């Protein structure tokens, strides 16, 4: 039996990454702006104001170009809180670009569309850490 009513996607989805943190971001047009991260409000999930500003940075940059308020729902996994905030910022920036391609230029100038490739280097055998060799002794 086939479904008669089909749901249309009323949200824009994007993925942001940083180190091992992955953020899946959904932007939904709404009358009042709000941010939910893993089912919690932004201020509860990221207690530091620095992390909150990091997540909202793309919205601040496109504020003068785009005034539509959005409900932002983010699911984050992996990494630490700082990496999670940066992954969320990357995802929000990519979602905003999908909503309005003209926002690409200000987001790109601010460097928010580029994924930061830096990650922890793997440990090599025979070494204590990625590059730290065991202590050398002459005798």
N, C-alpha and C positions, 0 to 999 in steps of 0.2 A: 504494500500500500504506500503510495507516494504522498509526501507532505504537500498540502495545498498552499500554506502560507510560508514564505521564506523570509528569514531574518536578513536584513541588510546590515553590513558593518557600519556602525555610526561612529566608529573611532579609528584613529590612526595609530599604528603600532610600529615601534622601532626598538632596536637592541643597541645598548651601549656597553662597552667593555673597558676594563682597566686592570692590568695584572691578571689576577684570577677571578676578579669580580665581574659578574654579568648582570645587567639590569634590563628587564623587559618593560618598556614604557608604553602606556596607552594614553593618548590624548583624546578627550571627548569634549566637544563644544558644550558649554553650559552658561547659565546666567551668572553663577558665582564661582570664582576660582577656588580650587582646593587641591591639596596634594596628599595622597595616601601612599605609604610605603609599607609593603608587607602587611596591610590591614591596619596600620597605625598612622596617626597624623605625622606630618613632617617633623614638628618640634619634638615629638615623643621619640621617634626613631633616631633622629640626629639631634642630640641635645646641644651640641656646640653650634653657635651662630655661624661660624666659618663654614661648617658642612652644609648648613641650610642655605647660605648664600651661594655655595658652590653648585648645589642642585638647581637653584633658581636663576643662575647666571644667564642662561640662554633667554629666559623670559625678560630679564632686565635689558638685554641688548636689543631685542626686537620690539620692545615696548612702544617706541615711537613709530615703527613701521606697521605694527599689527596690534590691534587693541582688543581682539576677541578673548574673553576669559575661558579658561579650560579647566576641566577636572582631570587631574593627572593621577593615574594609578600606576605604581611601579612595583615590580616584584624583583627583588635583588637576592642573589646567592653568591657565596664565595667571597674571599678577600677580607680585608679589614674595613673599618668604618670609613676611613679616608678614601680608600680605593672604591668603596661602594658609592660614596658621594660623587666621585669623579666619573664612575661608570653611569650613574643616573644622569649626570650633566650631559654626557655624550649622547645618551639615549634621548633625552628631551630635545637636544639640539637637532638630532637626526629626524625626530618626529615633526618638529616645527618646520623643517625644510620640506618634508613630504606634504604638509598642510599647504604651504605657500612657497613655491620654488623661488620667488623673488627674495625670500629671506636668506637664501644661501650666501649671498655676498657679505652681509654684516656678520653672519655666524662664522664664515670662513676667515674673515679678517681678524676676528677675535680668537681664532684658533680652536673653536669648539667642535668642529666637524672631524678633526684629525684624531685618530685613535693613538694614544700614547703607547708606543711599542715596548717601553722598558718593562722588564719582568725579571724575576730572580733567576740567576744563572744556575744550571744544574751542577751538582757535586760530581767531580771526576774521581775515579778510583785512584788510590795511592796518595790522594790529597786529603787534608782535613776538611776543607770547604771547597768552594768552586775553584779558587786559585791559591789558597793558603797551603803551603807545603809543610810537612812535618819539620820540627826544629832540627837543624843540622848540627852535628857535633863532629869535631875533628878526631877525637879518640873515644 
